């Protein structure tokens, strides 16, 4: 997917999420948090700051699993996903990281719609 298309799809996605959650247009961190909650599968609840960070990590692992960087190994005793790093993540600039994650987020939500 080309950068222009990703940018357009990202804007559409975040506008839709803002409407769905009756909130401001979310940034990448908020969207990662939402994906983490989705992947955890326990519904809406209060999370500590540390748990929120872990949810974002879950989202990043889930997204990067599409590229073969992580693999889901199972769940811990509390039901949280356990991911294993399969290969070292390439050194990307901050802008490249953001673009990569946004493109994977767009793909994630398109798959969820099907």
Buried (B, 14 or more C-beta within 10 A) or exposed (E): EEEEEBBEBBEEBBEEBBEEEEEEEBEBEBBBBBBBBBBBEEEEEEBEEEBBBBBBBBBBBBBBBEEEBBEBEEEEEEEBBEBEEEEEEEEEEEEEBEBBBBBBBBBBBEEEEE
